[in-house]
């Protein structure tokens, strides 16, 4: 094989890989300009608004929960010292290793009418609901916020905390008024990943009986048999 052929193949390989990666996105974008069929009009006149409302509500609840869990735990792991801190710093990221729908099934069994929670307390919260889906997805996705915030806090916590404490700020106030604003970009990046996973989730939403956009995509594709309308959703 001569040098020209090798150069051609070496230049062609990245293009082939890029085309393979971009193919699904290109198909979805192509569906946007495709003529809208009767299926799309039917979906958006019936269940479409419900899909949007549930997806927005789920995203808002998960965002609040992920921030409430991810930022304080990141601060504890980054700036404090206590027995078991190293283990906890790793364990807080472990929910990423469990698929969200598996966690939903597990919590469904725990909180079911014959589960241990009902056996002890006589009743259990309903996991198969919008708040239940938000609870599971929060626990499954808050590590995105935790890891991003912790990386930011680890890189700058020392100098910023010393400056804040020198001005008389308490540790809690220093975190809220100095560290958290300084790590805002990292926190928002982690939150964006958590919300991306939330909006794209199908297993938890379907198990909980919450019709979201991702559920609507599958219902339109598999139930109504219209791939173009599903892509447009």
C-alpha positions, 0 to 999 in steps of 0.5 A, a space after each residue: 500500500 503506497 503512501 497516497 492510499 494510506 493518507 486517503 484511508 487515514 483521512 477517510 476513517 474519521 469521516 466514517 466514524 463521524 457520519 456513524 455518530 451523527 446519523 441518528 441526529 441527522 435522521 431526527 433533524 430530517 424528520 422536522 422538515 418532513 411533511 406532518 402526517 395526521 398522526 402528529 396532529 392527532 398526538 398534539 391535539 390529544 396527549 401532546 400537551 400532557 407529555 410536555 407538562 409532565 416532562 416539564 414538571 418532572 424536570 423541575 422536581 429533579 432539578 430541585 432535588 439534584 441541587 439540594 442533594 448534590 451541592 451540599 454533599 459535594 461541599 461536605 466531601 471537599 471541605 470537611 474531614 470526618 471518619 468515613 469521608 473518603 468512603 462516602 465521597 466515593 459512595 455518593 457517586 455510586 447511584 450512577 452505576 444503577 440503571 434508573 429503571 432498576 432503582 424504580 423497580 426496587 423502590 416499587 417493591 420496598 414501598 409496595 403494599 407488601 413491602 417492608 415499609 408498609 409492614 413497618 409503618 402501615 403505609 408507604 408513599 406511592 412510587 408509581 406517580 409523578 413525585 415517585 418518578 421524580 424521587 427515583 430520578 433525583 437519586 439516580 441523577 444527582 451524582 452528576 451535580 455532585 461530581 461536577 460541584 465537588 471537582 470545582 470545590 476541590 480545585 478552589 475551596 482552600 483559598 476561597 474559604 480562607 478568604 471568607 473565614 478571614 472576613 468572619 464568615 461561618 463555614 456554611 455561609 462561606 459555602 453558600 456565598 463564596 464556593 457555590 457562586 464560584 462553582 456555578 458553571 460546573 454545577 449548572 453543567 452537572 445539572 444539565 446532564 442530570 436533566 438530559 437523563 431525566 428528559 430522555 428517561 423512558 423506563 422510570 416514567 413508564 413504570 410510574 405511569 407518567 406520560 412524558 415526551 419519551 413515553 410519547 415517542 415510544 407510544 407513537 412509534 410502537 402503538 401508532 406505527 408512525 416513526 416520522 411522527 415519533 421522531 418529530 416528538 
